[in-house]
Amino acid sequence: MDQDNLIEMVGVQKSYDGAHLVIPDLNLSIRRGEFLTLLGASGSGKTTTLMMLAGFENPTCGQIMMDGRPIQDVPAHQRGIGMVFQNYALFPHMTVAENLAYPLKMRGNDKTVTKDKVGRALDLVQLSAMAERKPAQLSGGQQQRVALARALVFEPELVLMDEPLGALDKNLREHMQFEIKQIHRQLGVTVVYVTHDQSEALTMSDRVAVFHDGRIEQLAPPAELYDRPSTAYIAAFIGENNGLDGVLTDSSLVLDGGLRVPLPGHGLLPGLRARAMVRPESVRLSKDLSVSVQARVADMAYLGDHTRLVARLDNGNTVVAKLTSGALPEDTSVGAPLVLGWEPEDMLVFPQGAAGF
């Protein structure tokens, strides 16, 4: 086992009914001190993977190693892993301090050590003044901080977080993303975080593992996932992408309906059916770009820092553009003609049969 890795999952499979594998063959290495997010739609296998790491589910076969030792047969309470759940799972009859002291008492810490560690954990999440309150007397954000402090109070090497911010409103959720990342940097603990929220994954993670049908479709840093997705599925799942389907020629993509889109240097065989994808922020109003298409305005929405434009091509395809505010003439209206363009390096091209297409 590589000493830089805290966790190794090798050949892990999981079946709940003995017939269908929800995790067919998982191989995953988790580096010490990293913030790794398991991202995917409902039923993709991300939560099952987390539950196997935690010890709440057993793999059907395969091996899970932590610090070079197999743990798949070790009970959850003996793995020394911190857990943070979406529903907080706090003891309602205990004070905040008592909630934090509980995992320390279960590990045999004396009162002096327990008091010291509880105090440091409360300072970490800025809740020292709330130590004697009950969970019901706290806001949702404060309860989440208590749950986080309880997962960290016994100084585990690994903390698992299962949709921990799902119950919070947007502003508080974004604030807690920042706080959790700051605490991670401060402590250097290894975090495995499960979410279906793409922006949350991109904001918080050192690396993201995108799950699809029980498999990791791509594992990469956020910028690589966004800028260089390995499959059409990833390109469509991470952020927003315009997809244009057609048949390749030497230097263009002939869309369904006959519209020809310049596609210089695509590197694929002419005659192949393919999908070209381009991000809305790469689409601009211009006749002078290498790739340009005639379109008409189908819809517009002013969003402050940018205008979201939906344009319809001659063949019926729609293309979304995120244009800087002021880029559109003030008198632009639905139905107005315009020319949209982008550069070849802003396009991704996937042949038919590639994952996700």
DOLUMSE-151667 format. One record per residue (C-alpha): x, y, z; residue number from 1; residue in one letter. Coordinates in steps of 0.02 Angstrom, whole numbers. Example, Ala and Ser with C-alpha at 12.3 -4.5 7.8 and 13.67 -1.06 7.14 Angstrom:
REM residues 2
+--------+--------+--------+-----+------+
!      X !      Y !      Z ! pos ! code !
+--------+--------+--------+-----+------+
!    615 !   -225 !    390 !   1 !    A !
!    684 !    -53 !    357 !   2 !    S !
+--------+--------+--------+-----+------+
END
This chain:
REM residues 357
+--------+--------+--------+-----+------+
!      X !      Y !      Z ! pos ! code !
+--------+--------+--------+-----+------+
!      0 !      0 !      0 !   1 !    M !
!     64 !    174 !    -47 !   2 !    D !
!    110 !    267 !    113 !   3 !    Q !
!     32 !    426 !     43 !   4 !    D !
!   -137 !    340 !     44 !   5 !    N !
!   -242 !    323 !    201 !   6 !    L !
!   -377 !    216 !    118 !   7 !    I !
!   -368 !     85 !    -19 !   8 !    E !
!   -526 !      3 !    -87 !   9 !    M !
!   -478 !   -141 !   -201 !  10 !    V !
!   -598 !   -243 !   -307 !  11 !    G !
!   -745 !   -194 !   -197 !  12 !    V !
!   -916 !   -256 !   -247 !  13 !    Q !
!  -1083 !   -231 !   -162 !  14 !    K !
!  -1249 !   -320 !   -188 !  15 !    S !
!  -1402 !   -302 !    -77 !  16 !    Y !
!  -1503 !   -444 !   -153 !  17 !    D !
!  -1368 !   -565 !   -208 !  18 !    G !
!  -1413 !   -541 !   -392 !  19 !    A !
!  -1384 !   -360 !   -438 !  20 !    H !
!  -1218 !   -272 !   -405 !  21 !    L !
!  -1246 !    -91 !   -356 !  22 !    V !
!  -1055 !    -75 !   -347 !  23 !    I !
!   -983 !   -191 !   -481 !  24 !    P !
!   -796 !   -160 !   -460 !  25 !    D !
!   -730 !    -14 !   -359 !  26 !    L !
!   -546 !     30 !   -345 !  27 !    N !
!   -513 !    191 !   -252 !  28 !    L !
!   -362 !    264 !   -162 !  29 !    S !
!   -388 !    408 !    -40 !  30 !    I !
!   -237 !    514 !      2 !  31 !    R !
!   -191 !    567 !    177 !  32 !    R !
!   -255 !    739 !    218 !  33 !    G !
!   -355 !    764 !     58 !  34 !    E !
!   -535 !    823 !     40 !  35 !    F !
!   -613 !    695 !    -77 !  36 !    L !
!   -793 !    715 !   -134 !  37 !    T !
!   -900 !    572 !   -198 !  38 !    L !
!  -1019 !    656 !   -320 !  39 !    L !
!  -1162 !    579 !   -415 !  40 !    G !
!  -1349 !    570 !   -446 !  41 !    A !
!  -1465 !    472 !   -332 !  42 !    S !
!  -1429 !    286 !   -347 !  43 !    G !
!  -1255 !    310 !   -422 !  44 !    S !
!  -1167 !    216 !   -280 !  45 !    G !
!  -1084 !    360 !   -187 !  46 !    K !
!  -1177 !    337 !    -22 !  47 !    T !
!  -1157 !    148 !    -27 !  48 !    T !
!   -969 !    175 !    -46 !  49 !    T !
!   -969 !    293 !    104 !  50 !    L !
!  -1070 !    169 !    209 !  51 !    M !
!   -945 !     31 !    170 !  52 !    M !
!   -802 !    144 !    225 !  53 !    L !
!   -895 !    185 !    385 !  54 !    A !
!   -933 !      2 !    422 !  55 !    G !
!  -1123 !     19 !    413 !  56 !    F !
!  -1124 !    -91 !    257 !  57 !    E !
!  -1011 !   -239 !    218 !  58 !    N !
!   -938 !   -264 !     44 !  59 !    P !
!   -998 !   -420 !    -46 !  60 !    T !
!   -817 !   -448 !    -95 !  61 !    C !
!   -654 !   -352 !   -109 !  62 !    G !
!   -542 !   -269 !     18 !  63 !    Q !
!   -545 !   -103 !    112 !  64 !    I !
!   -379 !    -52 !    188 !  65 !    M !
!   -346 !     89 !    312 !  66 !    M !
!   -167 !    129 !    357 !  67 !    D !
!   -118 !    -36 !    275 !  68 !    G !
!   -238 !   -140 !    381 !  69 !    R !
!   -395 !   -226 !    314 !  70 !    P !
!   -549 !   -152 !    399 !  71 !    I !
!   -695 !   -229 !    304 !  72 !    Q !
!   -726 !   -348 !    450 !  73 !    D !
!   -696 !   -217 !    587 !  74 !    V !
!   -858 !   -154 !    669 !  75 !    P !
!   -902 !     28 !    634 !  76 !    A !
!   -874 !     85 !    814 !  77 !    H !
!   -698 !     14 !    814 !  78 !    Q !
!   -638 !     99 !    654 !  79 !    R !
!   -603 !    267 !    736 !  80 !    G !
!   -689 !    362 !    597 !  81 !    I !
!   -786 !    524 !    624 !  82 !    G !
!   -958 !    538 !    542 !  83 !    M !
!  -1067 !    688 !    501 !  84 !    V !
!  -1244 !    656 !    440 !  85 !    F !
!  -1373 !    767 !    356 !  86 !    Q !
!  -1492 !    748 !    504 !  87 !    N !
!  -1354 !    792 !    631 !  88 !    Y !
!  -1395 !    639 !    742 !  89 !    A !
!  -1368 !    739 !    902 !  90 !    L !
!  -1433 !    675 !   1070 !  91 !    F !
!  -1579 !    793 !   1110 !  92 !    P !
!  -1572 !    764 !   1300 !  93 !    H !
!  -1386 !    810 !   1310 !  94 !    M !
!  -1308 !    982 !   1307 !  95 !    T !
!  -1189 !   1030 !   1168 !  96 !    V !
!  -1040 !    994 !   1281 !  97 !    A !
!  -1113 !    825 !   1331 !  98 !    E !
!  -1141 !    780 !   1149 !  99 !    N !
!   -958 !    815 !   1113 ! 100 !    L !
!   -900 !    723 !   1269 ! 101 !    A !
!   -995 !    564 !   1227 ! 102 !    Y !
!   -874 !    491 !   1097 ! 103 !    P !
!   -728 !    532 !   1213 ! 104 !    L !
!   -808 !    442 !   1361 ! 105 !    K !
!   -842 !    291 !   1249 ! 106 !    M !
!   -655 !    288 !   1214 ! 107 !    R !
!   -609 !    294 !   1397 ! 108 !    G !
!   -542 !    472 !   1408 ! 109 !    N !
!   -538 !    542 !   1585 ! 110 !    D !
!   -634 !    698 !   1635 ! 111 !    K !
!   -486 !    817 !   1621 ! 112 !    T !
!   -439 !    760 !   1446 ! 113 !    V !
!   -622 !    759 !   1395 ! 114 !    T !
!   -651 !    937 !   1456 ! 115 !    K !
!   -495 !    999 !   1366 ! 116 !    D !
!   -539 !    915 !   1201 ! 117 !    K !
!   -721 !    972 !   1208 ! 118 !    V !
!   -663 !   1150 !   1239 ! 119 !    G !
!   -544 !   1146 !   1091 ! 120 !    R !
!   -676 !   1070 !    976 ! 121 !    A !
!   -803 !   1205 !   1026 ! 122 !    L !
!   -674 !   1340 !    993 ! 123 !    D !
!   -640 !   1264 !    823 ! 124 !    L !
!   -823 !   1283 !    770 ! 125 !    V !
!   -846 !   1447 !    866 ! 126 !    Q !
!   -980 !   1380 !    984 ! 127 !    L !
!   -897 !   1396 !   1155 ! 128 !    S !
!  -1040 !   1508 !   1214 ! 129 !    A !
!  -1168 !   1373 !   1171 ! 130 !    M !
!  -1090 !   1232 !   1274 ! 131 !    A !
!  -1235 !   1216 !   1397 ! 132 !    E !
!  -1376 !   1230 !   1272 ! 133 !    R !
!  -1478 !   1083 !   1208 ! 134 !    K !
!  -1484 !   1049 !   1020 ! 135 !    P !
!  -1665 !   1110 !   1009 ! 136 !    A !
!  -1606 !   1282 !   1067 ! 137 !    Q !
!  -1487 !   1298 !    919 ! 138 !    L !
!  -1514 !   1349 !    739 ! 139 !    S !
!  -1488 !   1224 !    598 ! 140 !    G !
!  -1316 !   1295 !    560 ! 141 !    G !
!  -1265 !   1286 !    742 ! 142 !    Q !
!  -1325 !   1106 !    756 ! 143 !    Q !
!  -1221 !   1063 !    602 ! 144 !    Q !
!  -1068 !   1142 !    684 ! 145 !    R !
!  -1098 !   1035 !    839 ! 146 !    V !
!  -1111 !    878 !    731 ! 147 !    A !
!   -948 !    926 !    645 ! 148 !    L !
!   -861 !    960 !    812 ! 149 !    A !
!   -920 !    792 !    880 ! 150 !    R !
!   -847 !    703 !    728 ! 151 !    A !
!   -679 !    791 !    757 ! 152 !    L !
!   -669 !    793 !    947 ! 153 !    V !
!   -581 !    623 !    964 ! 154 !    F !
!   -454 !    672 !    829 ! 155 !    E !
!   -492 !    539 !    698 ! 156 !    P !
!   -382 !    515 !    545 ! 157 !    E !
!   -535 !    505 !    434 ! 158 !    L !
!   -700 !    600 !    435 ! 159 !    V !
!   -847 !    546 !    327 ! 160 !    L !
!   -984 !    671 !    284 ! 161 !    M !
!  -1148 !    615 !    206 ! 162 !    D !
!  -1242 !    762 !    126 ! 163 !    E !
!  -1207 !    863 !    286 ! 164 !    P !
!  -1273 !   1029 !    219 ! 165 !    L !
!  -1428 !    964 !    130 ! 166 !    G !
!  -1550 !   1032 !    260 ! 167 !    A !
!  -1480 !   1210 !    261 ! 168 !    L !
!  -1538 !   1359 !    158 ! 169 !    D !
!  -1429 !   1421 !     14 ! 170 !    K !
!  -1337 !   1563 !    104 ! 171 !    N !
!  -1301 !   1460 !    260 ! 172 !    L !
!  -1251 !   1312 !    153 ! 173 !    R !
!  -1122 !   1417 !     60 ! 174 !    E !
!  -1056 !   1487 !    224 ! 175 !    H !
!  -1039 !   1313 !    299 ! 176 !    M !
!   -947 !   1252 !    143 ! 177 !    Q !
!   -816 !   1384 !    178 ! 178 !    F !
!   -807 !   1342 !    363 ! 179 !    E !
!   -787 !   1156 !    335 ! 180 !    I !
!   -649 !   1186 !    208 ! 181 !    K !
!   -560 !   1305 !    328 ! 182 !    Q !
!   -568 !   1176 !    468 ! 183 !    I !
!   -503 !   1042 !    350 ! 184 !    H !
!   -353 !   1152 !    305 ! 185 !    R !
!   -322 !   1192 !    487 ! 186 !    Q !
!   -325 !   1011 !    549 ! 187 !    L !
!   -259 !    919 !    397 ! 188 !    G !
!   -382 !    777 !    428 ! 189 !    V !
!   -436 !    666 !    282 ! 190 !    T !
!   -616 !    702 !    230 ! 191 !    V !
!   -729 !    599 !    117 ! 192 !    V !
!   -883 !    700 !     75 ! 193 !    Y !
!  -1041 !    639 !    -15 ! 194 !    V !
!  -1151 !    759 !   -112 ! 195 !    T !
!  -1259 !    770 !   -268 ! 196 !    H !
!  -1224 !    958 !   -279 ! 197 !    D !
!  -1097 !    993 !   -416 ! 198 !    Q !
!  -1054 !   1169 !   -360 ! 199 !    S !
!  -1024 !   1107 !   -183 ! 200 !    E !
!   -906 !    973 !   -248 ! 201 !    A !
!   -810 !   1095 !   -358 ! 202 !    L !
!   -798 !   1225 !   -219 ! 203 !    T !
!   -738 !   1114 !    -77 ! 204 !    M !
!   -636 !    971 !   -148 ! 205 !    S !
!   -455 !    930 !   -183 ! 206 !    D !
!   -519 !    790 !   -294 ! 207 !    R !
!   -692 !    734 !   -350 ! 208 !    V !
!   -745 !    556 !   -391 ! 209 !    A !
!   -898 !    562 !   -505 ! 210 !    V !
!  -1005 !    406 !   -485 ! 211 !    F !
!  -1118 !    337 !   -621 ! 212 !    H !
!  -1206 !    168 !   -614 ! 213 !    D !
!  -1097 !    109 !   -469 ! 214 !    G !
!   -933 !    153 !   -553 ! 215 !    R !
!   -814 !    300 !   -543 ! 216 !    I !
!   -833 !    386 !   -711 ! 217 !    E !
!   -690 !    508 !   -677 ! 218 !    Q !
!   -580 !    550 !   -527 ! 219 !    L !
!   -490 !    717 !   -542 ! 220 !    A !
!   -465 !    890 !   -467 ! 221 !    P !
!   -615 !   1006 !   -493 ! 222 !    P !
!   -535 !   1112 !   -630 ! 223 !    A !
!   -489 !    957 !   -730 ! 224 !    E !
!   -665 !    887 !   -715 ! 225 !    L !
!   -738 !   1049 !   -778 ! 226 !    Y !
!   -612 !   1093 !   -913 ! 227 !    D !
!   -559 !    919 !   -971 ! 228 !    R !
!   -702 !    796 !   -939 ! 229 !    P !
!   -654 !    622 !   -996 ! 230 !    S !
!   -828 !    572 !  -1059 ! 231 !    T !
!   -984 !    651 !  -1131 ! 232 !    A !
!  -1074 !    601 !   -970 ! 233 !    Y !
!   -953 !    702 !   -863 ! 234 !    I !
!   -959 !    849 !   -983 ! 235 !    A !
!  -1149 !    854 !   -968 ! 236 !    A !
!  -1156 !    816 !   -781 ! 237 !    F !
!  -1027 !    941 !   -719 ! 238 !    I !
!  -1090 !   1117 !   -746 ! 239 !    G !
!  -1186 !   1159 !   -904 ! 240 !    E !
!  -1140 !   1115 !  -1082 ! 241 !    N !
!  -1216 !   1141 !  -1253 ! 242 !    N !
!  -1222 !    977 !  -1351 ! 243 !    G !
!  -1229 !    974 !  -1540 ! 244 !    L !
!  -1251 !    805 !  -1625 ! 245 !    D !
!  -1208 !    766 !  -1805 ! 246 !    G !
!  -1091 !    680 !  -1927 ! 247 !    V !
!   -909 !    729 !  -1946 ! 248 !    L !
!   -827 !    786 !  -2106 ! 249 !    T !
!   -642 !    831 !  -2120 ! 250 !    D !
!   -668 !   1002 !  -2042 ! 251 !    S !
!   -847 !   1017 !  -1983 ! 252 !    S !
!   -994 !    935 !  -1896 ! 253 !    L !
!  -1150 !    921 !  -2003 ! 254 !    V !
!  -1292 !    934 !  -1879 ! 255 !    L !
!  -1456 !    843 !  -1892 ! 256 !    D !
!  -1557 !    951 !  -2010 ! 257 !    G !
!  -1408 !    993 !  -2120 ! 258 !    G !
!  -1332 !   1141 !  -2027 ! 259 !    L !
!  -1142 !   1138 !  -2040 ! 260 !    R !
!  -1037 !   1190 !  -1889 ! 261 !    V !
!   -851 !   1220 !  -1919 ! 262 !    P !
!   -748 !   1097 !  -1817 ! 263 !    L !
!   -566 !   1118 !  -1869 ! 264 !    P !
!   -436 !    994 !  -1806 ! 265 !    G !
!   -559 !    876 !  -1721 ! 266 !    H !
!   -442 !    726 !  -1746 ! 267 !    G !
!   -580 !    598 !  -1775 ! 268 !    L !
!   -625 !    499 !  -1930 ! 269 !    L !
!   -743 !    583 !  -2054 ! 270 !    P !
!   -910 !    495 !  -2064 ! 271 !    G !
!   -919 !    461 !  -1877 ! 272 !    L !
!  -1072 !    519 !  -1783 ! 273 !    R !
!  -1014 !    635 !  -1643 ! 274 !    A !
!  -1066 !    761 !  -1512 ! 275 !    R !
!   -980 !    929 !  -1497 ! 276 !    A !
!   -998 !   1014 !  -1328 ! 277 !    M !
!   -961 !   1194 !  -1280 ! 278 !    V !
!   -986 !   1284 !  -1114 ! 279 !    R !
!  -1111 !   1431 !  -1112 ! 280 !    P !
!   -975 !   1548 !  -1046 ! 281 !    E !
!   -869 !   1509 !  -1201 ! 282 !    S !
!  -1007 !   1562 !  -1321 ! 283 !    V !
!   -994 !   1743 !  -1378 ! 284 !    R !
!  -1074 !   1865 !  -1498 ! 285 !    L !
!   -952 !   1876 !  -1642 ! 286 !    S !
!   -929 !   1845 !  -1826 ! 287 !    K !
!   -740 !   1841 !  -1809 ! 288 !    D !
!   -716 !   1680 !  -1710 ! 289 !    L !
!   -658 !   1516 !  -1788 ! 290 !    S !
!   -827 !   1435 !  -1758 ! 291 !    V !
!   -982 !   1539 !  -1791 ! 292 !    S !
!  -1166 !   1497 !  -1819 ! 293 !    V !
!  -1320 !   1596 !  -1866 ! 294 !    Q !
!  -1458 !   1596 !  -1735 ! 295 !    A !
!  -1608 !   1690 !  -1668 ! 296 !    R !
!  -1646 !   1743 !  -1490 ! 297 !    V !
!  -1768 !   1621 !  -1408 ! 298 !    A !
!  -1758 !   1689 !  -1229 ! 299 !    D !
!  -1657 !   1806 !  -1119 ! 300 !    M !
!  -1636 !   1827 !   -932 ! 301 !    A !
!  -1539 !   1965 !   -845 ! 302 !    Y !
!  -1446 !   1891 !   -695 ! 303 !    L !
!  -1345 !   2039 !   -635 ! 304 !    G !
!  -1166 !   1994 !   -677 ! 305 !    D !
!  -1218 !   1911 !   -841 ! 306 !    H !
!  -1362 !   1886 !   -961 ! 307 !    T !
!  -1419 !   1710 !   -998 ! 308 !    R !
!  -1462 !   1699 !  -1182 ! 309 !    L !
!  -1552 !   1552 !  -1263 ! 310 !    V !
!  -1531 !   1554 !  -1451 ! 311 !    A !
!  -1610 !   1440 !  -1581 ! 312 !    R !
!  -1508 !   1380 !  -1729 ! 313 !    L !
!  -1583 !   1359 !  -1903 ! 314 !    D !
!  -1601 !   1171 !  -1877 ! 315 !    N !
!  -1699 !   1191 !  -1714 ! 316 !    G !
!  -1555 !   1158 !  -1592 ! 317 !    N !
!  -1540 !   1280 !  -1448 ! 318 !    T !
!  -1377 !   1352 !  -1383 ! 319 !    V !
!  -1360 !   1437 !  -1214 ! 320 !    V !
!  -1236 !   1580 !  -1192 ! 321 !    A !
!  -1184 !   1671 !  -1034 ! 322 !    K !
!  -1142 !   1845 !  -1093 ! 323 !    L !
!  -1066 !   1984 !   -990 ! 324 !    T !
!  -1193 !   2116 !   -947 ! 325 !    S !
!  -1197 !   2246 !  -1085 ! 326 !    G !
!  -1138 !   2127 !  -1221 ! 327 !    A !
!  -1312 !   2122 !  -1298 ! 328 !    L !
!  -1378 !   2282 !  -1378 ! 329 !    P !
!  -1515 !   2357 !  -1270 ! 330 !    E !
!  -1645 !   2339 !  -1407 ! 331 !    D !
!  -1615 !   2151 !  -1427 ! 332 !    T !
!  -1781 !   2056 !  -1421 ! 333 !    S !
!  -1845 !   1880 !  -1442 ! 334 !    V !
!  -1834 !   1830 !  -1624 ! 335 !    G !
!  -1689 !   1946 !  -1664 ! 336 !    A !
!  -1552 !   1870 !  -1776 ! 337 !    P !
!  -1374 !   1858 !  -1711 ! 338 !    L !
!  -1211 !   1767 !  -1740 ! 339 !    V !
!  -1140 !   1659 !  -1601 ! 340 !    L !
!   -962 !   1596 !  -1599 ! 341 !    G !
!   -826 !   1512 !  -1500 ! 342 !    W !
!   -649 !   1448 !  -1523 ! 343 !    E !
!   -606 !   1268 !  -1569 ! 344 !    P !
!   -508 !   1243 !  -1407 ! 345 !    E !
!   -669 !   1279 !  -1311 ! 346 !    D !
!   -754 !   1127 !  -1390 ! 347 !    M !
!   -752 !    947 !  -1335 ! 348 !    L !
!   -794 !    814 !  -1465 ! 349 !    V !
!   -853 !    639 !  -1417 ! 350 !    F !
!   -885 !    502 !  -1546 ! 351 !    P !
!  -1047 !    403 !  -1535 ! 352 !    Q !
!  -1024 !    254 !  -1421 ! 353 !    G !
!   -917 !    352 !  -1297 ! 354 !    A !
!   -980 !    347 !  -1117 ! 355 !    A !
!  -1129 !    461 !  -1097 ! 356 !    G !
!  -1167 !    469 !  -1285 ! 357 !    F !
+--------+--------+--------+-----+------+
END
